[in-house]
Amino acid sequence: MNTTITKIYYTLLLTLIGLSATFAQSTTKVSGKLVNDQGDMVDYATVSLLKAKDSTVVKGTLTNDAGVYSFDNIKPGDYIVKATNVGYTKTASAVINLTADNGGISIPALIMHTNVKNLNAVNIVSTKPLIERKIDRTVMNVENSILAAGNSALEILERAPGVSVDKDDNISIKGKQGVTVMIDDKLTYLSSAQLATLLRATDGSTVQSIEIITNPSAKYDAAGNSGIINIRLKKNKQKGTNGSVTAGVSRNKRSRDNMSLNINHKEGNINLFGTLSHGDAPNYRDLTLDRVTNDGTGKKTYFNQTTQMPQITHYNSYKVGVDLDLTSNHTIGAVISGYSTTEHDGNFNNTNIGAQRGTVDSSLYTASTIDQSYKNIAVNLNDRLKLDTLGQSLSFDLDYSKFNNNTNADYNTDYFTANGSTQHAPQLLRNLTPSVIDIRSGKVDYTKPLNKTMKLEAGAKFSRVKTDNDLQAQKAVGGVYVNDTSRTNRFVYTEKINAAYVNNVSSG
């Protein structure tokens, strides 16, 4: 029995190591620089990495003050680097081929030619660049870009400058985890897995922009240590009644679909708006691992493991709201939003164990099924007041949000001898994990410009977050599931925050 437990332990350990190695070895890096006709560096230009096959945007960034850019954690494949900047014509590289072996490529400097034309008439059209650098943040303008079509908010976020999302849905900025993610300037208060579910259920066509703030001011909560990502959603304010319907279908190994309805009505001092999204997003991964362990005495154990990991996700999300202009400088509003998502994950693992490579002394077969459901409703009341034409403003927000998450997981492991006969009774485990998160918060923010380069910010906030996680770990005894008291635990956590800030911001 101890030998079997030891083998299971090594199998699980090696699986984790193998997963990390598999994903770590499959990415590489692209870097280069931009120069103009005179050979000077072109700083803060927008640079995009595109798939050579269909010009799909993989990642975007800006050049630094030395004209240098880089893209990290890029999967092997064929790509093109494209650069744009005001006052220059567009430029692009030749097709570059990345492989796992070369680890990274530094492509020759791209030359941007000055765009000089003699015009008889001038017609000015305002178009935001994909990547925009501001005083305190970098902004990726998703609205009206090709990124919005057929992608979720999480898939778009993976393409943002300096942002990475690993296989466990942990979000990092420039390799640093502990990132705070906000939606419309509001904290999400979710775990990595719960946040990923929310972003998967947010259709890309509803996203206006993504702001990456690497050095947040005192205005923001002191949570996280790597910066803030603020996802801004669309809110149409065009006069009259207008809207749009988008739908998409794509296929790789499996088909996926998404659709989104946006509608807006503005008449007089009232603006009504709403969004409804639905999508089906199946996914599938195959994994093969060959590992060998040494117990320190020269005795080796060989593991050959094959795993199939199908995943099916269905999501529905909605958002409705109203803005009422009391005066030209005073607006109050209310928004109700939420989502309902179901996810079914499978993990079917077969592991052969032997004292020599190619031989099988015993084997394990584990079939895991995980059914998850996520529901959320959020209500926001807001008040915006412009105190003068110089930018002095005062705003109030009251928020309530509730999350109901349920996870039911079954883990069934069968043990076999070398000839395929049953070694002993299977191990049957089950985890039931309902959780409820209740969030209540309010804040007030004041802004006053002091001069052309300085402004004063001040505000206060309170929040109360209650989390109730009830882990019911069970094992089968005599064909009946009973609670495993050594692993079962209910965790109830309440967090209360009262905070205030004063901040002097310089744009010089």
Buried (B, 14 or more C-beta within 10 A) or exposed (E): EEEBEEBBEBBEEBBEEBBEEBBEEEBBBBBBBBBBEEEEBBBBBBBBBBEBEEEBBBBBBBBEEEBBBBBBBBEBBEBBBBBBBEEBEEBBBEEBEBEEEEEBBEBEBBBBEEEEEEEEEEEEEEEEBBBBBEEBBBBBBBBEBBBBEBBBBBBBBBBBBBBBBBEEBBBBBEEBBEBBBBBBBBBBBBBBBBBBBBBBBBBBBBBBBBBBBBEBEBBBBEEBEBBBBBBBBBBBEEEEEEBEEBEBEEEEEBEBBBBBBBBBBBEEEEBBBBBBBBBBBBBEBEBEBEBEBEEEEEEEBBBBBEBEBBBBBBBBBBBBBBBEBEEEEBBBBBBBBBBBBBBBBBBBBBBBBBEEEEEBBBBBBBBBBBEBBBBBBBBBBBBBBBBEEEEBBBBBBBBBBBBBBBBBBBBBBBBBEBEEEEBEEBBBBBBBBBBBBBBBBBBBBBBBBEEEEEBBBBBEBBBBBBBBBBBBBBBBEEEEBEEBEEEBEEEEEEEEEEEEBEBEBEEE
